[in-house]
Amino acid sequence: MKSFSKKVYGFEIIMLLLIGNLVFAQNFSQEVKKFTTVDTNTVAIKNVTIIDGTGAPEKQNQTLVFSQGKIVQLGDNSTVKIPKNTLVIDGSNKTVMPGLVMLHEHMYMPSSTTPYPNTKQLPISFPRLYFASGATTIRTCGSIEPYSDLRIKKDIESGLYPGPNIDITAPYLEGKEAMFPQMNELKNPEDAIAFVNYWADQGFTSFKAYMAIDKQMLKAAIDAVHKRDLKITGHLCAITYREAAELGIDNLEHGFFASTDFVSDKKENECPTTGDQSIADLDTTSSEVKDLMQFLIDKKVGITSTLAVLEGFITTQPETSNIVLNAMSPDTKNNYLSFLKRFKQVTTPYYMDKAYENNAKMEKQFYDMGGLLTVGTDPTGNGGTLAGYGTWRTIELLVEADGFTPLEAIKIATLNGAIALGFDLTIGTLEIGKNADVLLIDGDPSKNISDIRKVQYVFRNGVGYDSKKLFESVNGTVGID
């Protein structure tokens, strides 16, 4: 067959997929093929704005070429030589950036079907929503149905269902009186070690400590995790951030919102009831705050921001868009709207608003001091933070609440996530030799961060997926699959 290079867009891409020598060898199910738009050996995106993920200024009139799932060329239109037999996409007025690397994701959301806190697993809709939003790699950050999570990862990797690459986190390492019925309650350090080893043997690649774990069990868990050359994060309460850093934890969740370091009467290994209040009352410019941040930085402890889920408990939260509501199943939507109605009818304690504001300031301060700040969705809370849609919102809030520039927010959501996972040699930035995990966006998020919502194609390992089709495929079902 004669070789050629042709500018294509929209339906012309689909036509080229029918040409035999362009088909990229992938073992995809018919379900996945419904969403693949570009599946060819070599692809070039021309005339495009490039955001490389490093925080550097965007570059215009660029060409990106990837082949067999790897980036092979990147530069000015005038200098890049496009190979023969290349599918060429015109990126005029569009932007290419790295795929998102999101670090506080779950395959479940809240359920109000019981009198006590509970969750429900969403193995179909959530992987698609994450992927549709541009998250090409996620860390699940806590499992309530571990064998389901393992199967989700396996099915995505085998090409059975669409979704992101997953760094899969084991069930929670929790102490006594666990908040959720799906959580195991560890009894002693030996129990924690056995727990880590069992789930690592099953294939889990990261761990998460939870609110009621004590120092002895956390230390045992950290040592067991590190012995397996894996990483451990934590949403803590009974243990302070400083104590966890001293014990060797790798990361801490929810910015500084979950820190109990500033509770004046905190008792060892006990979760205080005034944690949020202590953050609200804090002088974020104090030496006490700076000393804690520097201690975390010196210990190489990262912090993950989860502003979207926290926003659901402040009085200034925006109205949920109809797009998000239409994605929900009827009962999920009713449960969320009922919560929102009750919330609006009650005068919210002032400290939640102030704690949110102070947490945002502290995240920016930590970053500016040299700390590794990452970001995650955490689709829990009031039930309105969905995978995908909440992913976009939590990145927007890095700009709106924390005060980062759009380019800094994108770096936090790409390169920093890759660094935290130890994957930065292969993903997180647009560089020759790295995986072709890239987004084609119909806009410029370096100027307006909300343009991240205009994802057109999500490329994972060089294969392009239609973002709109992925979103539409789960409309009205989120909460029932």
C-alpha positions in Angstrom: 0.0 0.0 0.0 1.2 3.5 -0.9 2.6 5.5 2.1 1.2 8.9 2.9 0.8 11.6 5.5 -2.5 13.4 5.6 -4.1 16.1 7.7 -7.2 14.6 9.4 -9.8 15.5 11.9 -13.0 14.1 13.2 -14.5 11.4 11.0 -11.5 11.3 8.7 -9.5 9.7 11.6 -12.1 6.9 11.8 -11.8 6.3 8.1 -8.1 5.9 8.4 -8.5 3.3 11.0 -9.8 1.0 8.3 -6.4 1.1 6.5 -4.7 -2.1 7.3 -1.0 -1.1 7.6 -2.0 1.7 10.1 -3.7 -0.4 12.6 -1.8 -0.4 16.0 -1.7 -4.0 17.2 -4.0 -4.0 20.3 -6.1 -6.7 21.8 -9.2 -4.6 22.5 -12.6 -5.9 23.2 -15.6 -4.6 21.2 -16.5 -2.6 24.3 -13.2 -0.7 24.2 -13.3 -0.3 20.5 -16.5 1.7 20.8 -14.4 4.5 22.3 -11.1 4.2 20.5 -10.7 7.0 17.9 -7.0 6.8 17.1 -5.3 3.4 17.1 -2.4 3.6 14.6 1.3 2.9 14.7 2.4 6.5 14.4 0.5 9.8 15.1 1.5 13.4 14.7 -0.4 16.3 16.2 0.6 19.5 14.3 0.1 23.2 14.8 -0.7 22.7 18.5 0.1 24.5 21.8 2.2 22.3 24.1 2.1 22.3 27.9 4.8 19.9 28.8 3.9 19.4 32.5 7.1 20.8 34.0 5.6 24.2 34.8 7.5 25.8 31.9 5.6 28.3 29.7 3.4 26.9 27.0 4.8 26.7 23.4 2.8 27.4 20.3 3.1 26.1 16.7 4.4 22.8 17.9 4.3 19.2 16.6 4.2 16.1 18.7 4.9 12.7 17.2 4.4 9.4 19.0 4.9 5.8 17.7 4.2 2.4 19.2 3.0 4.1 22.4 6.1 6.3 22.9 6.8 10.0 22.2 9.5 10.1 19.5 9.5 13.8 18.4 8.5 17.1 20.0 9.4 20.6 18.7 8.6 23.5 16.4 6.5 22.7 13.3 9.5 23.8 11.2 11.9 21.3 12.8 9.9 18.1 13.3 10.1 15.7 10.4 7.0 13.6 10.2 7.6 10.0 9.1 5.8 8.3 6.3 2.7 6.3 7.1 1.8 8.8 9.9 -1.7 9.8 10.9 -1.6 13.6 11.2 -4.0 15.5 13.3 -4.4 19.3 13.0 -4.1 20.8 16.4 -4.8 24.4 15.5 -6.4 26.3 18.4 -5.9 23.2 20.6 -3.5 22.2 23.3 -1.6 19.0 24.1 -0.6 18.3 27.7 0.4 15.2 29.7 -2.3 12.8 30.9 -3.4 13.6 34.5 -1.8 11.6 37.3 -4.3 11.7 40.2 -3.4 10.3 43.6 -6.6 10.2 45.8 -9.1 8.2 43.7 -11.5 5.5 44.7 -13.7 3.0 42.9 -16.5 3.7 45.3 -18.7 6.6 46.4 -20.9 7.2 49.5 -24.2 5.3 50.0 -27.0 6.5 52.3 -28.9 3.2 52.1 -28.1 2.3 55.7 -28.3 4.1 59.0 -24.5 4.3 59.3 -21.7 5.4 56.9 -21.4 3.0 54.0 -20.0 2.9 50.5 -20.8 1.3 47.1 -18.4 0.1 44.5 -18.7 1.4 41.0 -16.5 -0.8 38.7 -17.9 0.4 35.4 -18.7 4.1 35.7 -15.8 5.4 37.8 -12.9 4.0 35.7 -14.6 5.5 32.6 -15.2 8.9 34.3 -11.6 9.2 35.5 -10.3 8.2 32.0 -12.7 10.5 30.2 -11.6 13.5 32.2 -8.0 12.9 31.1 -6.7 10.8 34.1 -4.4 8.3 32.4 -2.9 7.2 35.7 -4.5 7.0 39.1 -3.8 5.7 42.6 -6.9 4.3 44.2 -5.9 5.4 47.7 -7.9 2.9 49.7 -10.1 -0.1 48.8 -13.4 -1.3 50.2 -13.8 -4.1 47.7 -10.2 -5.3 47.1 -10.9 -8.2 44.8 -13.1 -6.0 42.7 -10.3 -3.4 42.4 -7.8 -6.1 41.3 -10.2 -7.2 38.7 -10.8 -3.7 37.4 -7.1 -3.2 37.0 -6.7 -6.6 35.2 -9.6 -6.0 32.9 -8.3 -2.6 31.8 -4.8 -3.9 31.2 -6.1 -6.8 29.2 -8.2 -4.5 27.0 -11.5 -5.7 28.1 -12.8 -2.3 29.5 -11.6 1.3 29.0 -9.9 3.0 31.9 -6.6 4.5 33.2 -3.5 2.8 34.4 -4.0 2.1 38.1 -1.5 2.1 41.0 -3.7 0.0 43.2 -4.0 0.6 47.0 -4.9 -2.2 49.4 -7.7 -2.1 52.0 -7.3 0.5 54.7 -4.9 0.0 57.6 -7.3 0.9 60.4 -7.4 0.6 64.2 -10.3 0.1 66.5 -13.8 1.4 65.9 -13.5 1.8 62.1 -15.8 4.3 60.6 -16.9 2.1 57.7 -18.2 -1.4 58.0 -16.0 -2.6 55.0 -12.8 -1.8 57.0 -10.8 -4.4 58.9 -9.8 -3.4 62.4 -6.1 -4.2 63.2 -5.4 -5.5 66.7 -1.7 -5.1 67.1 1.6 -4.5 65.2 1.9 -8.2 64.2 -1.6 -8.0 62.7 -0.5 -4.9 60.7 2.5 -6.7 59.3 0.5 -9.8 58.3 -2.1 -7.5 56.7 0.5 -5.7 54.6 2.2 -8.9 53.5 -1.1 -10.6 52.5 -2.3 -7.8 50.3 1.1 -7.2 48.7 1.1 -10.8 47.8 -2.3 -10.4 46.1 -0.9 -7.7 43.9 -1.5 -4.4 45.7 1.2 -1.8 45.1 0.5 0.8 47.7 -1.1 1.1 51.2 -3.1 3.7 53.2 -3.3 4.1 56.9 -6.5 5.5 58.3 -7.8 7.6 61.1 -7.8 5.3 64.2 -4.5 3.5 63.6 -2.0 3.9 66.5 1.7 4.6 66.3 2.8 1.1 67.1 0.7 -0.4 64.3 1.6 2.3 61.8 5.3 1.9 62.4 5.0 -1.9 61.9 3.0 -1.3 58.7 5.4 1.3 57.3 8.4 -1.0 57.9 6.5 -3.9 56.3 5.5 -1.8 53.3 9.0 -0.4 52.7 10.5 -3.9 53.0 8.4 -4.7 49.9 9.7 -1.6 48.2 6.2 -0.1 48.2 4.8 3.1 49.5 2.3 4.1 52.1 0.2 7.2 52.6 -2.3 8.2 55.3 -5.5 10.0 56.2 -4.7 10.3 59.8 -6.2 11.6 63.0 -5.0 9.7 66.1 -1.5 10.2 64.8 -0.2 13.7 64.0 1.6 14.6 60.7 4.9 15.1 62.6 4.6 11.7 64.3 3.8 9.9 61.0 6.8 11.6 59.3 9.0 10.5 62.2 7.8 6.9 61.6 8.7 7.1 57.9 5.4 7.6 56.1 5.7 8.6 52.4 2.6 10.8 51.9 -0.3 12.4 53.7 -3.8 13.0 52.4 -6.2 16.0 52.3 -3.6 18.7 52.4 -3.3 19.9 56.0 -7.1 19.6 56.7 -6.5 16.2 58.4 -3.6 17.4 60.6 -4.1 17.2 64.3 -0.7 18.6 65.1 -2.2 21.9 66.3 -4.8 20.5 68.7 -3.6 21.9 72.1 -4.9 19.0 74.2 -4.3 16.1 71.8 -3.7 12.8 73.6 -1.3 10.2 72.2 -2.9 7.7 69.8 -6.4 9.3 70.2 -8.4 11.1 67.5 -9.5 14.5 68.9 -12.9 16.0 68.0 -11.5 19.5 67.4 -9.1 18.8 64.5 -11.0 21.0 62.0 -11.4 23.7 64.6 -7.7 23.8 65.2 -7.0 24.4 61.5 -9.6 27.1 61.4 -8.0 28.9 64.4 -4.5 28.6 63.1 -2.2 31.4 62.2 -0.8 30.0 58.9 2.2 32.3 59.0 3.4 31.2 62.4 6.7 29.6 63.0 4.9 26.5 64.3 3.3 26.0 60.9 6.5 26.6 59.0 8.5 24.3 61.3 6.0 21.4 60.6 6.2 22.0 56.9 10.0 22.1 56.9 10.0 18.9 58.9 7.8 17.1 56.4 9.9 18.4 53.5 13.1 17.2 55.2 11.6 13.8 55.7 10.5 13.8 52.0 6.8 13.4 52.9 4.4 14.5 50.2 1.0 16.1 50.6 -2.0 15.4 48.5 -4.6 18.1 48.0 -8.3 17.1 47.8 -10.1 20.4 47.6 -13.1 19.3 45.6 -14.4 16.9 48.3 -13.7 19.5 51.1 -15.5 22.2 49.1 -18.7 20.2 49.6 -18.8 21.1 53.3 -18.4 24.9 53.1 -21.1 27.5 52.7 -19.7 29.0 49.5 -19.7 25.8 47.5 -21.1 26.3 44.0 -24.3 24.8 42.7 -23.8 21.4 41.1 -24.1 21.6 37.3 -26.8 19.7 35.5 -24.1 17.7 33.6 -23.0 16.2 36.9 -26.5 15.6 38.1 -27.5 13.9 34.9 -24.6 11.5 35.2 -26.1 10.2 38.5 -28.6 7.4 38.9 -32.0 8.7 40.2 -31.4 7.5 43.8 -27.8 8.8 43.8 -29.0 12.2 42.7 -31.9 12.3 45.2 -29.5 11.4 48.1 -27.1 14.1 47.1 -29.8 16.8 46.6 -31.4 15.8 50.0 -28.0 16.3 51.7 -27.5 19.6 50.0 -30.9 20.8 51.0 -30.3 19.9 54.6 -26.9 21.5 54.5 -28.3 24.8 53.1 -31.0 24.9 55.8 -28.5 24.7 58.6 -26.1 27.5 59.5 -22.8 25.8 58.9 -20.2 26.3 61.7 -17.9 29.1 60.7 -14.8 26.9 61.3 -15.4 24.7 58.3 -15.2 27.7 55.9 -12.2 29.1 57.7 -10.5 25.6 58.0 -10.9 25.2 54.2 -9.4 28.7 53.6 -6.4 28.0 55.9 -5.8 24.6 54.4 -5.6 26.2 50.9 -3.1 28.7 52.2 -1.0 26.0 53.8 -1.0 23.9 50.6 0.4 26.8 48.7 2.9 27.6 51.4 4.1 24.0 51.5 4.6 24.0 47.7 6.4 27.3 47.8 8.8 26.0 50.5 9.8 23.1 48.2 7.3 20.4 49.3 5.9 17.8 46.9 2.2 18.7 46.5 0.0 16.3 44.5 -3.7 16.3 43.9 -6.6 13.8 44.0 -10.4 13.7 43.5 -11.6 11.7 46.5 -15.2 11.0 45.3 -16.7 10.7 48.7 -17.9 13.4 51.1 -21.4 14.7 50.4 -21.8 12.5 47.3 -21.5 15.4 44.8 -17.8 14.9 44.0 -17.9 12.3 41.2 -14.9 10.7 39.5 -14.0 12.7 36.4 -16.1 15.8 37.0 -14.6 16.1 40.5 -11.2 15.5 39.0 -11.5 18.6 36.9 -12.9 20.6 39.9 -10.1 19.7 42.3 -7.5 20.9 39.7 -9.5 24.1 39.2 -9.5 24.7 42.9 -5.7 24.6 43.0 -6.0 27.9 41.1 -9.2 29.3 42.6 -8.5 28.5 46.3 -4.8 27.9 46.6 -3.7 30.6 44.2 -1.5 28.6 41.9 -1.1 29.6 38.3 -2.7 27.3 35.8 0.7 25.9 34.7 1.6 25.2 38.4 -1.7 23.4 38.9 -1.1 21.3 35.8 2.4 20.4 37.0 0.9 19.3 40.3 -1.7 17.2 38.5 0.9 15.6 36.2 4.6 15.6 36.9 4.2 15.8 40.7 1.9 12.8 40.8 4.3 10.8 38.7 7.2 11.7 41.0 5.2 10.6 44.1 4.4 7.3 42.5 8.0 6.8 41.3 6.8 6.8 37.6 8.3 10.1 36.5 10.8 8.4 34.1 7.9 7.2 32.0 4.9 9.5 32.5 4.0 13.0 33.9 5.6 15.2 31.2 5.8 15.4 27.4 9.4 14.2 26.7 10.9 12.1 24.0 11.0 8.5 25.2 8.1 8.7 27.6 4.8 7.0 27.3 2.3 8.6 24.9 -0.1 9.4 27.7 -1.4 12.8 26.4 -4.5 14.9 26.2 -5.8 16.8 23.2 -7.8 19.8 24.5 -10.1 22.1 22.6 -8.8 25.2 24.4 -5.8 26.4 26.3 -5.7 25.6 30.1 -2.5 27.5 30.5 -4.6 30.6 30.1 -7.9 29.3 31.6 -7.6 26.3 33.9 -11.2 25.4 33.3 -10.3 24.5 29.7 -9.2 21.2 31.1 -12.9 20.4 30.9 -12.6 20.5 27.1 -10.7 17.2 26.7 -11.3 15.9 23.2 -9.1 12.9 23.0 -7.4 11.0 25.8 -4.3 9.1 24.5 -3.0 6.2 26.7 0.0 4.4 25.4 -0.5 6.1 22.1 -4.2 5.0 21.6 -6.7 7.8 21.4 -10.1 7.6 23.1 -13.1 9.9 22.6 -13.7 11.7 25.9 -17.3 12.7 25.1 -18.3 9.1 24.3 -16.9 7.8 27.5 -18.8 10.4 29.5 -22.0 9.7 27.7 -21.7 5.9 28.1 -22.4 6.2 31.9 -24.9 9.0 32.0 -27.7 8.2 34.4 -26.0 5.2 35.8 -23.4 6.6 38.3 -24.3 4.9 41.6 -25.9 1.7 40.4 -23.1 -0.2 38.6 
